[in-house]
Amino acid sequence: MRNGPSAHRQFDNPMSRLEGGIVAGIWQPAPRGPLRDGPLTDCTEEAVIETRYATINALGVLDNPNLPPPSHSDAAAANAAVYLGGARSVDVRSLADARSAGLSAVNITLGHVAGTADPFCETVRDITGWNAFIARHPGALRRVLNVGDIAAAAEAGQVGVIYGFQNTEMLGRETERVRLFAKMGVRVIQLTYNGRNAVGDGATVPDDQGLSRFGAEVVERLQAEGVLVDLSHSSEKTCLDALALARRPVAITHAACRAVADHPRNKSDAELRLLARRGGVLGLYFMPYLRLAGQPMAADLVAHLEHAIAVCGEDHVGLGTDGGTTAHDDMAAYRRRLEDEIAQRRALGIGAPGETADVTTFLPDLCGPTQFQRLADLLAARGHGEARIEKILGGNFRRLMAEAWSAA
């Protein structure tokens, strides 16, 4: 699931209304004063809670979920026939929260995910918009083209932005478009969303036929161009087929363990073992699919993390939360938006089992800008060492990206 449609980027300066502790069942950070007016370059000065770790979120957002969704300039993209990646609204607060959370880089979803709009045109438009957006705010954001950019962003107090896709429909039937998008700065491409496309089958396809012949060509071309292959949302057979074919390590940027919660969006032990043997990394998400029923909490995430470590080894587990680092101020408004998004996903045929507005798309006791440090503290309390925690929060994906993005 992504968090809102692609739209104009909003930069305003809302007042913070945050309380420490659990409020209405949701963790809120400690109090702080209102954010100052001024350019985005000031946002890093607002951070009040610093994590000890330079975190890489293998799939996430930079949005402030409390801002109203902006209107879209394209009427065709304003209806239920389009479902795009990109940001709904990013502002001073959300970027301050990202830096406070220790976020050195995040893979954001750009362009087409599902719908009837032209996948190629919508994706190019989104990339162009993000290029301009980052260029206007060099003090706050850095486009990530290699792992050196991640280190440079952390050193400069910026957030590294990794361009990623959650579908391959923007390729059409042209593998040459892989090179085009790589030259445009795309560094992560997911083969499928939940349904079937020309590359292969997604997680909710009942008659799983796996990777197509064209899909095999796409995997080969992605790796030749130094683009990280992402097997999130894929069916089991598509995932295993791609892993068997891959000549370089790949990622599952946002998923969990089917042995812990038997949900189609989660990955089997067979997939996890082969991923690890191929040098890849699993990113654990903070999503409803951590449980088959009811609201997942931090304990559910830890159970999946520990299972993944047992199956894959500590060098092959990381985080891909599928969310942001800014807390929700108004839960009633959030649930209304979630109801609308779930209805849209069902209308497009891309929903997953168990999606309901009664279950949040974040962990209520592990959200906001302190989420990564509090997860580290939970893992430490359970006996996980400092070196292992550093790998989970960023080191493993940093190593994987260095290998995947290097010249073939």
Buried (B, 14 or more C-beta within 10 A) or exposed (E): BBBBBBBEBBBEBBEBEBBEEEEEEBBBBEEBEEBEEEEBBBBBEBBBBEBBBBBBBBBBBBBBBBBEBBEBEBEEBEEBBBBBBBBBBBBBBBBBBBBBBBBBBBBBBBBBBBBEBBBBEBBBBBBEBBBEBBEEBEBBBBBBBBBEBBBBBBEBBBBBBBBBBBBBBBBEEEBEBBBBBBEBBBBBBBBBBBBBBBBBBBBBBEEBEBBBEBBBBBBBBBBBBBBBBBBBBBBBBBBBBBBEBBEBBBBBBBBBBBBBBEBBBBBBBBBBBBBBEBBBBBBBBBBBBBBBEEBBBBEBBBBBBBBBBBBBBBBBBBBBBBBBBBBBBEBEEBBEBBEEBBBBBEEBEBBBEBBEBEBBBBBBBBBBBBBBBBBBEBBEEEEBEEEBBBBBBBBBBBBBBBBBBEEE
